[in-house]
Structures are given as structure tokens and as C-alpha cells.
């Protein structure tokens, strides 16, 4: 296949507001020896993209300056030592940046097959959130069957992924939501129970778990919610801090953490090594991907925007009223 020299991409022309995102002509990325080049059909929109646009989340050394951490599409070229794939394969991938474009270079170890029965538009909504939750909740926090998992932001990308991953692995996800519509969506994804954010969350968790508490907590909120998470946790519980939408500082009772023998861990995905990301991909392929390909598996809700409307997608995500994931579709989206 003869590839063009240039492509359409969304550049951060002016860091700050969404209007600083502009569609531009950009060189096709080169590929390293252990990378593949993906012709992008769709790219997911995630919180780190918004932070990068605002100027608060610089790409790691060597990564593309373009935003976009997850894509789905077709492999069109491979590096000299890249293995496991062939040109023409329909794939989804965790990128190190550069996903808001028509082509992106990705380490081969961060690529997964599109689940059977999934469109590339739906598949583009998976990698960033599923890699994040698999790394933090499954691999680091040691999620096990029958554990109760309190999940904040349950109708969003991270929260939805946490519900489905917990359900696949036999745990009991308890979803925190802010409206009846979001509660219905969380239940559709497999939530065992839902709690409205206006309720006494810790008291409801204790009621639902027979005073045991949540074995694991997935929090994207931060701020004052940290105290609630500690109160809602079971003895020996583990709180996974993935984002801090409502504040990066919190007042904590260290004595309660000690008395309950709690673990509080935090992590960001993008700076992780290629080896770590390859290990996460392996865990997803082994333990989670088969379930996604089963007939009747509930796909996350996806709202689609054209690539050139990335600013509109960012505004929609910042409004925090959407349900599910937001995805940008390129000109190739209709053909794959």
C-alpha cells in the first residue's frame, strides 16, 4: 500500500480553551522497528486529552505532541521487528499520543484485536479506560471475585470500564451516579447496585454490604470524596485514585486509615513503560477480551463527532452531562 505523506490531524494551536484545537495538515508519523502504523477510523476522547489541551499534561519524551490516547482502525505498515500482526488487521490500541489524526504509530505491544461483533467506532472507546482500570484495580489493587467495588463517575468512561471489568471478574460493582438516567446506564453495564451522589454514600455502602464496607474503591472525583471513601471502605480495603475532578487536595483521617488497614494508591497511565503497557495488554487479552466478544455483551454508549469537531467533543466532556464515551471519527471511519 502506498501511503500519503500527509494527513489530517487535530493540533493544539493554543493551549487553554477547546477553541484552541484546530484541524491541520500534518506529516504521516514514521514508525520505529517495534511499532505498527494504524490508519485511524476512530479515536476516543479522555480526561488526559483535556488536561493536555489546557497545558497541564505534557507528552512524555519521544511521544507525539498531538492529543489522543486510544484509537481503532487498520494496520497499514509494520516496523522491522514488530510481530503478532499483519497489514489489514482491524485493531484497537493504546497510543502514547497522536490519536487525534488519520494515522498513528503505536508500539506493537499496545495493540489488541477489535472484539468480535464490534465496530471500530465502538472499539475506539475501550483502550485508554480499560488499560487504566486493568492496571490499577486489577493488577495493582488485586481485585478478586465476590469483592464489593465502589465506583465513582460510574456513567463515564473510567467508571463504565470499572463496572464491566469488575463484573467480568466476578466482583460486585456499586455505582455512584448523579441522575436516574445515569443509574439506568450503570445497571445496563452490570452494576450490582447504584447510589445517588446526593445520598449518604458511606451509610448506603455499609447497608448494601451488611456493614462490611467496600473492598475496593475506584475514585475519579478526589477532594472531599476522599474522606467518604475512607468511611465507606472495608477493613483491608484499597482505594484507587485515578483522577481528581473535584480537587487534588483532601483532609484525611490517618488514624482511620491505620485502624482500617487501608491502602490508597494513585497512578497515571501515559508515562508507564512499554513493558508495563504490554503486560496490561496481555492481561486484557487473557482475562477480559473473551467476554467482550460474547453475544449480548453490553457495549458502552458512544457519542460520535467528526475529527474536525474535536473542540465540540471537548466541550461536551467538560460539561460532565454526557453518558458513556465520546469518539472522534475520521474519513476512514465509514469504511472499516
Secondary structure as the mmCIF struct_conf table of DSSP 4:
data_model
#
loop_
_struct_conf.conf_type_id
_struct_conf.id
_struct_conf.beg_label_comp_id
_struct_conf.beg_label_asym_id
_struct_conf.beg_label_seq_id
_struct_conf.end_label_comp_id
_struct_conf.end_label_asym_id
_struct_conf.end_label_seq_id
HELX_LH_PP_P HELX_LH_PP_P1 UNK A 2 UNK A 4
BEND BEND1 UNK A 5 UNK A 5
STRN STRN1 UNK A 6 UNK A 12
BEND BEND2 UNK A 13 UNK A 17
HELX_RH_3T_P HELX_RH_3T_P1 UNK A 18 UNK A 20
STRN STRN2 UNK A 21 UNK A 27
HELX_LH_PP_P HELX_LH_PP_P2 UNK A 28 UNK A 30
TURN_TY1_P TURN_TY1_P1 UNK A 33 UNK A 34
STRN STRN3 UNK A 35 UNK A 45
HELX_RH_AL_P HELX_RH_AL_P1 UNK A 47 UNK A 54
TURN_TY1_P TURN_TY1_P2 UNK A 55 UNK A 55
BEND BEND3 UNK A 56 UNK A 57
HELX_LH_PP_P HELX_LH_PP_P3 UNK A 58 UNK A 60
TURN_TY1_P TURN_TY1_P3 UNK A 61 UNK A 62
BEND BEND4 UNK A 63 UNK A 63
BEND BEND5 UNK A 65 UNK A 66
BEND BEND6 UNK A 69 UNK A 69
STRN STRN4 UNK A 70 UNK A 78
TURN_TY1_P TURN_TY1_P4 UNK A 80 UNK A 81
BEND BEND7 UNK A 84 UNK A 84
TURN_TY1_P TURN_TY1_P5 UNK A 87 UNK A 88
STRN STRN5 UNK A 90 UNK A 94
BEND BEND8 UNK A 96 UNK A 97
BEND BEND9 UNK A 100 UNK A 100
STRN STRN6 UNK A 101 UNK A 101
BEND BEND10 UNK A 102 UNK A 102
STRN STRN7 UNK A 103 UNK A 107
HELX_RH_3T_P HELX_RH_3T_P2 UNK A 108 UNK A 110
STRN STRN8 UNK A 111 UNK A 113
HELX_LH_PP_P HELX_LH_PP_P4 UNK A 114 UNK A 115
TURN_TY1_P TURN_TY1_P6 UNK A 116 UNK A 117
HELX_RH_AL_P HELX_RH_AL_P2 UNK A 120 UNK A 123
TURN_TY1_P TURN_TY1_P7 UNK A 124 UNK A 126
HELX_RH_AL_P HELX_RH_AL_P3 UNK A 127 UNK A 133
HELX_RH_PI_P HELX_RH_PI_P1 UNK A 134 UNK A 140
TURN_TY1_P TURN_TY1_P8 UNK A 141 UNK A 141
TURN_TY1_P TURN_TY1_P9 UNK A 145 UNK A 146
STRN STRN9 UNK A 148 UNK A 151
BEND BEND11 UNK A 152 UNK A 153
TURN_TY1_P TURN_TY1_P10 UNK A 154 UNK A 155
BEND BEND12 UNK A 156 UNK A 156
HELX_RH_AL_P HELX_RH_AL_P4 UNK A 157 UNK A 168
TURN_TY1_P TURN_TY1_P11 UNK A 169 UNK A 170
STRN STRN10 UNK A 172 UNK A 177
BEND BEND13 UNK A 178 UNK A 179
HELX_RH_AL_P HELX_RH_AL_P5 UNK A 180 UNK A 189
TURN_TY1_P TURN_TY1_P12 UNK A 190 UNK A 190
BEND BEND14 UNK A 192 UNK A 192
STRN STRN11 UNK A 193 UNK A 196
TURN_TY1_P TURN_TY1_P13 UNK A 197 UNK A 198
BEND BEND15 UNK A 199 UNK A 199
HELX_RH_AL_P HELX_RH_AL_P6 UNK A 201 UNK A 208
TURN_TY1_P TURN_TY1_P14 UNK A 209 UNK A 211
STRN STRN12 UNK A 214 UNK A 219
BEND BEND16 UNK A 220 UNK A 220
TURN_TY1_P TURN_TY1_P15 UNK A 223 UNK A 224
HELX_RH_AL_P HELX_RH_AL_P7 UNK A 225 UNK A 232
STRN STRN13 UNK A 233 UNK A 241
TURN_TY1_P TURN_TY1_P16 UNK A 245 UNK A 246
BEND BEND17 UNK A 248 UNK A 248
HELX_RH_AL_P HELX_RH_AL_P8 UNK A 254 UNK A 260
TURN_TY1_P TURN_TY1_P17 UNK A 261 UNK A 261
STRN STRN14 UNK A 263 UNK A 266
BEND BEND18 UNK A 269 UNK A 269
TURN_TY1_P TURN_TY1_P18 UNK A 270 UNK A 271
BEND BEND19 UNK A 272 UNK A 272
HELX_RH_AL_P HELX_RH_AL_P9 UNK A 274 UNK A 283
HELX_RH_PI_P HELX_RH_PI_P2 UNK A 284 UNK A 288
HELX_RH_AL_P HELX_RH_AL_P10 UNK A 289 UNK A 292
TURN_TY1_P TURN_TY1_P19 UNK A 293 UNK A 293
BEND BEND20 UNK A 294 UNK A 294
TURN_TY1_P TURN_TY1_P20 UNK A 295 UNK A 296
HELX_LH_PP_P HELX_LH_PP_P5 UNK A 299 UNK A 301
STRN STRN15 UNK A 302 UNK A 306
HELX_RH_3T_P HELX_RH_3T_P3 UNK A 307 UNK A 309
HELX_RH_AL_P HELX_RH_AL_P11 UNK A 310 UNK A 319
TURN_TY1_P TURN_TY1_P21 UNK A 320 UNK A 320
BEND BEND21 UNK A 324 UNK A 324
STRN STRN16 UNK A 325 UNK A 329
TURN_TY1_P TURN_TY1_P22 UNK A 331 UNK A 335
#
